[in-house]
Amino acid sequence: MEKRQENFICLGIVGQSGSGKTELAKALLGLKTINGMEVYMPISHTSRNIRSGEEDKKDYFFKDKSYFEENKSDFYELVEFAGNYYGLHKDSIKPGLNVIVIEPAGYCQIEDLIGDKLKGILLTTTKAKERMLLRGDSSDSIDSRLSFDDIEERAKEISFNLKINTDVLTKKEVFEYVLGRLNDFL
């Protein structure tokens, strides 16, 4: 990674489908500042189909697979998940706290590049299928994602700053717990 700025931290939120990663990221983004740092949520790129309620250039930059294959060197991380590419473009990181929803493989790619400027939160759940049905995912999509989604196994080599099982906590409780612990590692 080209370090164009030194005054940034990336907070990687890793978790299986339906664990609340995106909801937590959006709640943190809503604070505007944390510990005196402006909070950003870099917009990732993906080749997956846009979901109901999502907007191009707001939720993701939706691109076709050939875009990723032709521009691999333009990404800090690039992973293939459930048949689609996901990546964090080099121009995405800003000075401040960058909150990133990311897969374990992508987390490791970024960690290799920026070291201790990456902090991590792991969210787990046993209610993934139920939550994915509620958000409108198709049965085929759910089956495909869950067959790949053994997050705890794939993330066992990663040293996260915080690990949370979201089964017994409301979204608000997860957010409040994270907020209360951020000072411990930021």
C-alpha positions as CSV (number, residue, x, y, z in Angstrom):
1,M,0.0,0.0,0.0
2,E,1.2,3.5,-0.8
3,K,1.0,5.4,2.4
4,R,-0.3,8.7,1.2
5,Q,-1.3,9.7,4.7
6,E,-0.2,8.4,8.1
7,N,-3.1,9.8,10.1
8,F,-5.7,7.1,9.6
9,I,-6.9,3.9,11.2
10,C,-9.0,1.2,9.5
11,L,-11.6,-0.6,11.7
12,G,-12.4,-3.9,9.9
13,I,-15.7,-5.5,10.8
14,V,-15.6,-9.2,10.0
15,G,-18.6,-11.5,10.3
16,Q,-20.8,-14.1,8.7
17,S,-23.7,-13.1,6.6
18,G,-26.5,-11.8,8.8
19,S,-24.3,-11.1,11.8
20,G,-24.9,-7.3,11.7
21,K,-21.7,-6.1,10.2
22,T,-23.3,-3.5,7.9
23,E,-25.7,-2.3,10.6
24,L,-22.8,-1.8,13.1
25,A,-20.7,0.1,10.5
26,K,-23.6,2.4,9.7
27,A,-24.2,3.1,13.4
28,L,-20.5,4.0,13.9
29,L,-20.6,6.2,10.8
30,G,-23.6,8.1,12.2
31,L,-21.4,9.3,15.1
32,K,-19.3,11.5,12.7
33,T,-16.3,11.5,15.1
34,I,-14.8,8.9,17.5
35,N,-11.9,9.8,19.7
36,G,-11.4,13.0,17.8
37,M,-11.2,11.3,14.5
38,E,-13.7,11.8,11.6
39,V,-15.5,8.6,10.8
40,Y,-15.7,7.4,7.2
41,M,-17.1,4.3,5.6
42,P,-15.1,3.8,2.4
43,I,-17.3,2.5,-0.4
44,S,-16.1,-0.9,-1.6
45,H,-16.5,-2.3,-5.1
46,T,-18.3,-5.5,-5.9
47,S,-19.4,-7.6,-8.9
48,R,-22.5,-9.0,-7.1
49,N,-25.9,-7.9,-8.2
50,I,-27.4,-4.9,-6.5
51,R,-29.9,-5.8,-3.8
52,S,-33.3,-4.1,-3.2
53,G,-32.8,-0.7,-1.5
54,E,-29.1,-0.4,-2.4
55,E,-27.7,2.3,-4.6
56,D,-24.6,2.3,-6.9
57,K,-21.8,4.6,-5.6
58,K,-23.5,4.8,-2.2
59,D,-23.6,1.2,-0.9
60,Y,-21.0,-0.2,-3.3
61,F,-19.5,0.6,-6.6
62,F,-21.2,-2.1,-8.7
63,K,-18.8,-3.3,-11.4
64,D,-18.7,-6.3,-13.7
65,K,-16.2,-9.1,-13.0
66,S,-13.9,-8.0,-15.9
67,Y,-13.3,-4.6,-14.2
68,F,-11.8,-6.4,-11.2
69,E,-9.7,-8.8,-13.3
70,E,-8.3,-5.8,-15.3
71,N,-7.6,-3.5,-12.3
72,K,-6.4,-5.8,-9.6
73,S,-3.4,-3.6,-8.7
74,D,-5.8,-0.7,-7.9
75,F,-7.1,-2.4,-4.8
76,Y,-5.8,-2.7,-1.2
77,E,-7.6,-5.9,-1.0
78,L,-9.5,-8.0,-3.5
79,V,-11.3,-11.2,-2.6
80,E,-13.7,-13.5,-4.3
81,F,-16.7,-14.5,-2.2
82,A,-19.7,-16.6,-3.3
83,G,-18.7,-16.1,-6.9
84,N,-18.4,-12.4,-6.7
85,Y,-15.5,-10.0,-6.3
86,Y,-15.3,-7.5,-3.4
87,G,-12.5,-5.0,-3.0
88,L,-11.3,-1.8,-1.4
89,H,-9.9,0.6,-3.9
90,K,-6.7,2.4,-3.1
91,D,-8.4,5.8,-3.3
92,S,-10.9,4.9,-0.6
93,I,-9.0,5.4,2.6
94,K,-9.2,8.9,4.1
95,P,-7.5,10.5,7.1
96,G,-9.5,9.6,10.2
97,L,-11.3,6.3,11.2
98,N,-12.2,4.2,8.2
99,V,-14.9,1.7,9.1
100,I,-14.7,-1.3,6.7
101,V,-17.0,-4.3,6.4
102,I,-14.7,-7.0,5.2
103,E,-14.1,-10.8,4.7
104,P,-11.3,-12.5,6.6
105,A,-9.1,-12.9,3.5
106,G,-9.4,-9.2,2.7
107,Y,-8.7,-8.3,6.4
108,C,-5.4,-10.3,6.2
109,Q,-4.5,-8.6,2.9
110,I,-5.0,-5.1,4.4
111,E,-3.2,-6.1,7.7
112,D,-0.2,-7.2,5.7
113,L,0.0,-3.8,4.1
114,I,-0.9,-1.4,7.0
115,G,-0.1,-3.5,10.1
116,D,-1.3,-2.0,13.4
117,K,-3.3,0.7,11.6
118,L,-5.9,-2.0,11.1
119,K,-8.1,-2.9,14.1
120,G,-10.6,-5.6,14.0
121,I,-14.0,-6.7,15.3
122,L,-15.4,-10.2,14.7
123,L,-19.2,-10.7,14.8
124,T,-20.7,-14.1,14.9
125,T,-24.3,-15.5,14.9
126,T,-26.2,-18.8,14.7
127,K,-29.2,-16.9,13.3
128,A,-27.8,-16.1,9.9
129,K,-30.4,-17.8,7.7
130,E,-33.3,-16.3,9.6
131,R,-31.8,-12.8,9.4
132,M,-31.0,-13.2,5.7
133,L,-34.6,-14.2,4.9
134,L,-35.8,-11.1,6.8
135,R,-33.7,-8.8,4.6
136,G,-35.0,-10.4,1.5
137,D,-32.2,-12.6,0.3
138,S,-33.2,-15.5,-2.1
139,S,-33.0,-19.1,-0.9
140,D,-30.3,-19.8,-3.5
141,S,-28.3,-16.8,-2.4
142,I,-28.6,-17.8,1.3
143,D,-27.6,-21.5,0.6
144,S,-24.6,-20.3,-1.4
145,R,-23.4,-17.8,1.2
146,L,-24.0,-20.2,4.2
147,S,-22.0,-23.0,2.5
148,F,-19.0,-20.7,2.4
149,D,-19.7,-18.8,5.6
150,D,-17.8,-20.6,8.3
151,I,-16.4,-17.3,9.5
152,E,-15.0,-18.6,12.8
153,E,-12.9,-21.3,11.0
154,R,-11.7,-18.9,8.4
155,A,-10.9,-16.2,10.9
156,K,-9.2,-18.3,13.6
157,E,-5.7,-17.1,12.6
158,I,-6.7,-13.5,13.0
159,S,-6.1,-11.6,16.2
160,F,-9.2,-9.4,16.6
161,N,-9.4,-6.6,19.0
162,L,-13.0,-7.5,19.9
163,K,-15.2,-10.6,19.3
164,I,-19.0,-10.5,19.8
165,N,-21.7,-13.1,19.4
166,T,-24.7,-11.1,18.2
167,D,-27.3,-13.9,18.9
168,V,-28.4,-12.5,22.3
169,L,-27.8,-8.8,21.7
170,T,-30.0,-6.2,20.0
171,K,-28.4,-4.1,17.3
172,K,-28.3,-1.2,19.9
173,E,-26.6,-3.4,22.5
174,V,-23.9,-4.5,20.0
175,F,-23.3,-0.8,19.1
176,E,-23.2,0.3,22.7
177,Y,-20.8,-2.5,23.6
178,V,-18.5,-1.7,20.7
179,L,-18.6,2.0,21.4
180,G,-17.7,1.3,25.1
181,R,-14.7,-0.8,24.1
182,L,-13.2,1.3,21.2
183,N,-11.0,3.3,23.6
184,D,-9.3,0.1,24.6
185,F,-7.7,-0.4,21.1
186,L,-8.0,2.8,19.0
